[in-house]
Amino acid sequence: MAASARLGFILLLMPLLLWLTLLIIIPHVDMLMLSLRERVGVGEYETSIANYKTVLTEPLYMRTFMRTAVMSILATLITLLIAFPVSYYIAKMVRGRARSVLFLLCLIPFWVSELVRTFGWMILLRETGVISQFLQWSGLVSGPVEMLYNDAAIMTGLVYTSMLFMVVPLVTTLDSLDDAVIEAGYDLGGSGWSVMREIVIPHAVPGIVSGCIVVFMLSLGNYLTPTMLGGKDSLWFTEMIYSQFIVRFNWELGAAFGFMLLFASSFIIWAMLRLTGQTLERTMG
């Protein structure tokens, strides 16, 4: 009986192991080996860390790398600031059908592809777009306003495309907070801010950390939004990875770029978990 149970467990686990091995582990090992190759002649390579030195010593690469990381962190913070009150309202302020409707409204934009949603922002923010025409009609500006192809447009797109992934863990975590605990805080003389600071936010920390990890990873690895909404001065690191692989056919340097992005995201997530005292098991549970 024990042998049958063990066999059944292995068979159930096999699809996951195959998925991890074939689509994640093997490609990443191959990419790592590729990033450690340096061309020394036509069709000749040697093992070296020269590609990583290139990333660290070339000002353009390093500046773009740091800029992408900083803007991804900023996009995560902005998403959290917008999503937290929305999530609190959905989880604690409304009940029944209204709650389902509000949650559905957060979900509806994600029924279409990211490409379509990004095109929507391009239509809104371009010179002849709705926002520019409204500003002209209201007399706030005298001519067309171009709001595309800059960092602000990228940030808007990143926050918009990531919002649901912050709202869902926050709503789930806040929903588990007993309303009686909040009422007790008010009964003991607490103000709205003190109850939020002492009760609600500490309880929501796992959801906050979980949402921040997902949003940060999505922002850091986003290619479509920065490419379509950014300009020549708003280069994103994923664009440089694409350029090395597809345009320049320099797969060795592109692989090194990819692993630098992986190392940076892993370090930032580790630092976030250390600062908040959380673990991956708790935040993802």
N, C-alpha and C positions, 0 to 999 in steps of 0.2 A: 504494500500500500504506500509506504514511504517512497519507494522507487518510482511508482506511478505519479505521485504528487510532484516529485522532483523533476521528472520528465515533462510533466505538464507545465511546470514553472519555466523550465528552459525553453519549451516551445513558445510559450507566451512572451518570453523575453527576447526571443530570436529576432523578430522584426525590428525591435528597437535597437538591438546590438548591430544588426546589419545596416540600419539607417545611420547610426553613429559612425560605424566603421567605414562604410563605402562613401558617405557624403560629407563627413566631417573629418575624421581622423586621417584617413589616407590622403585626401586632397591637401590637408594642412601639413602633413609630413612632407609631401612632395613639394609644396610651396616653400617650406622651410629649407629644404635641400637646394631648391632653385635659387633662393635668396642668398645662399652661401657660395654661389658660383660666380667667378669673375672671368670675363673673356680675356684671353691672352693671345689670341690669334683666330684665324678663320676656322671655326669649328672646334677650337681648343679652349678648355676651361680649366681652372684650378680652384680649389676650395679657399675661400677668403671672406673676410668681413668688410671688404671694400665697399659693397653696396650700402651697408649701414653707415660707414664713415661718410659716404656721399650725402646721405640724408642729414647727418649731424653737422657737417661742415659747409654744405651749400646754403647760403643765406636765404635764397628763395624757398627752398624746400622746407627749411626749419621754420621760417616765418609763417609759411602757409600751414605747416603742421601745428604750430602753437596757436595760430589764429583759429583754426578749425576746432581745436580742443576748447579754447576759451568761449567761442561762440556757441558751441554745443552745451557747455555748462550754463551759459546765460539763457539759452533757449529752454533748458530744463527748469531753471529757476522761474522764468516767466510763465511757463506752462503750469508749474506748481501753484504760483500765486493766483492764476486765473481759475485753475481746476479745483482748488480747495474749497472756496466758498460755494461753487456750483455743486460739488460733491456733498458738502454739508447740507445744503438746501435740499437736495434730492434724498439724502439718507435720513434727515432728521426733521425737516420742516414740512414736508408734504407726505401724504399717505394715499393709498389706493390707486385709482386710475391715473390721477395727476402725476404720481411718481413714475408710473410706467411710461406715460407720455413724455415726460421730461427726459427720461433715460433714452427713450426711442429717438428723441430729437438729437441727442448727442451721438447716436449710432447711425442715423440716416446718412450723413455725409460720407461714411466709410462704406456705403453700399456701392459706390462708384470707385474707379481706380484712382490712384494717386496722380496719374497723368491728367485725368479730367479735372480733378480738384485744383491742380496747379495751373492748368489753363484757365480755370475760373478766376483765380487771383490775377492772372495776366490780363484778363478782360477788365477786371475791376480797377487795376492800378495803372493801366497804360494811359497815354496822353488823351485818347478819345474815350476813356473808360467812364464808368458811372461816377466814380468818386471825383475825378477831374471835372466832369461836366457839372456835378452838384456844387463844387467849390466855385466854379465860374458863375453859375446861376445865382448863388447866394451872395455874390459880390466879394467874397473873401480873397479871390485872386483875379487878376486881369486877363490871364491867358491859360492855355493848357498846362497842366502840371504832370510831369513824368515821374512816377513813383516806382518804376521798375528798375531793375539792374543795379541794385545797391544792397548794402547789408541789412537795411530795414526791411526790404522786401523779402530777403532770405529768411530773416527772423520771423516775419509774419507767417510765411509758408511752413517753416519748421514747427512753430507752435500749433498752427492749425492742424497739420497732418499728425501731430503727436498727442493731441488733447485727449482722445478717447483712452489712450493707454495710461494716462494719469488718472482719469476720472474713475475707471473701473476698479482699480485696487483701492482707491480712496473710499468710494461708495461701499465696497465690500467691508473694509475695515471699520468705517464709521457706523455702518449698520449693526455691527456686533457690539457697539457701546450701548449699554442699558440706559434708557432715558431717565430711569430713577437716579442714576449716579449724577447726571447733569442737574436734575431737579434738586438733589441734595446739596450740590455746590451752591445753587442760588439760595436755598433755605438757610445755609450757613453764612450768608452775607456776601457771597462772592458776586463780583460784577460780571458782565458779559465777557470782558477781556480776560479777567482772572480765571473764569471757568474754562475759557478757550485755552488759555496758557497752561493751566494746571491739570486739566482733565482731558479735554478733547484732543489737543495736539499730542500729548504723550501717548494716548491710546492709539492715535493714528500713525505713529512713527513707522511701524512695519509697512503700512500701505504707502506712506510717503517715500520711504526708501525704495520699495518695490517699483513704484511708478517712476521715480527718478532714474533708476537703473535702466528701465526699458526705454524711457524717453531719451536719455542720454545716448544710449547705444544706437537708437534709431536716427538721432540727429547727427551723431558722429559719422555714421556710415551712409548717410543719405547722399545720393548722387543726383537724382532727378530735380529736386527742389532748388538746390544751389545753382545747378546748371541753367535752369529755365528762368529763375527769378534774379540771379546775380549777374553782375557785369564783369568787365575785364579786370576791375580792381577788387573783385569779390571772389577770388579763387578759393576753391574748397579742396581739401586734400584728396578726396575720392576722385575728383576730376583729374588730378595728377596721376593717380593710379591707373585710371582709364587711359590716359594719354600714353603712359609707359607701355601698357599692354597692347593697345589697339592701334595707336598712331605711330609710335616709335618702335614697336616690336622689341622693346627692351624688357623682356619678361623677368630677368634677374633683378633689375632695379625695381620693377613694379611689385614683385614679390616681397622685396625688402620694405617698400612703402606699406604694403598691406600688413606685414608683421609689426611694423612700427605703430600702426594704428591699433592693432590688437594689443600690443604691450601697453600703450597709453591708456586705452579704455580699461584694461584689466587693472592697472595701477590706480586709476581714478576711482573705480568701483571699490577696490580694496580699501582705499583711503576713506571713502564714504562710509563703508561698513564699520571701519575702525572708529571713526569719529562719532557715529551714532550708536555704537555698541550693539549693532545688529549682526545677524548671521544670514547667509543665503537661505538656509533651511527655514528660518522664521519669516523672512520677507517674501519668499516664494511659496510658502505653505498655504 
